[in-house]
Each structure stands twice: as structure tokens, then as C-alpha cells.
């Protein structure tokens, strides 16, 4: 990986990080560019390996598909997993299994980076409050824009530096690992995404009987030649039929009797 490629990956890592306001805010940044599936495509284009980039992105996305980030709380930092784990694996000649294996520890290290950035940024709201108390609108604007500087330096700098300097280390590591360790990465790369889907199912299945719907889909995709897209359309149809059959809950209200009682109270 050359320096230009590392800088481009670092730039997209910053744009897709949590609390980055520039690319349509959280919607375009964290919820789009920051997703491993999109990051895999971007890293694949930059590194000239789109196919393996998308495959690696899909596998890493499956690992974190059930993760939610309420407020500022994050169980793991997907940004480092996506924009460091995926390009390092691709540049070192690895595949999706190696990307998943790198994504897990990197997501934990990235969480420490996120908390450090939030600690630094805690200063800027106080700066803005003091400026607002002094009727200094310029100071409020400066506090808002300056709050993005620590995130840019740390996000952009860390991703670019690790990708540029870490590629030879990762490549040497993968080339010299024993076959049994590489096989472990392959097995772990297929098992860890199952954890992500399990987390998603735990959030989605509000009632125990809904597991039957999941089992029906699993049987169809495993025992037939149906594609995932066809299964998704079929599932949408089943969901539509279920919602229409269930109907809307009817709220019984007796408006007329309530009005009569109210009028009776004021007859005198």
C-alpha cells in the first residue's frame, strides 16, 4: 500500500467516523460510509481489488450487524474494524477471513480511541457556553468547528499511519503463520459473523414463535436454489400478508355517551 492509498483510506475513515458532521452528518457518515460493507467497496476501489473488498466488507458487516450505538455508547468501534482491518487484510494478500480476524481486536482498540476523542471534545461545549454567555456568536461558531479538529487528527492520522506502516508487518505475519493458525482464522471468520446475526435476531424477534419464520428462511435457502434476493422478496410478501391479516387494533370509544355525561354536568 502506497502513501496516497493510505491517505485516501484515512480520509474516508474520518468521514465515516462517529461524530463527523461533514458528509450529511450521522446519516451520510456513520450510517453509510462508516458501514463495513461500504468501507469494503471504498477500500477495494482504492486498492484495486473491488471483489475481495466487497467480500471482506460483507463478512465484517455481518459481524457487527446486530450492534447498536445509543447516544455515545459503543460496544466496539466499527470504524477501525472497517477502515484498518479490511485494507490491511487486502493489502497483505488476505481475504475476508483475515479481515474478520483483524476487525475484532481493532474494534476494541478503536473504542479506546473513540473515548479519548470524546474526552478531549468535552472542552469545546464549555468554550461555546462561555461565548454564548458573552453574546459572542463568533466564539460559538469557533467552538463548534474546532471540536472537529481532534477527531480529524486522530481518526485520519491513525488510519492512514497504521495502514501505511502496518501493511508490511501484516503481510509478513500472514506469510509466516503456521497453516493451523490460518485455518483457525478461516473458521473464526465464518463463526464470528454468526454472532452478529444472533445479536440481530435477539433484537428482532419480539416473540418466541417468530423463530419459526427464521427457520423457514434457513430451510429454503439451504435446500433450494433460491437466491438471497428472491428470499428477501418472498419474506417481504409473507410479512405483508401477516400485517394485513392481523389488521389494525381497534380502539373502542363512546364519544356520544361521554358528550351526554359532560352536558348533564352543566345542565343546571
Secondary structure as UniProt FT lines:
FT   HELIX           3..15
FT   TURN            18..19
FT   TURN            22..24
FT   HELIX           25..28
FT   HELIX           29..33
FT   HELIX           36..47
FT   HELIX           50..63
FT   TURN            64..66
FT   TURN            71..72
FT   HELIX           78..80
FT   HELIX           81..85
FT   HELIX           86..91
FT   TURN            92..93
FT   HELIX           96..133
FT   TURN            134..135
FT   HELIX           137..176
FT   HELIX           179..204
FT   HELIX           208..210
FT   HELIX           211..223
FT   HELIX           228..246
FT   HELIX           255..265
//
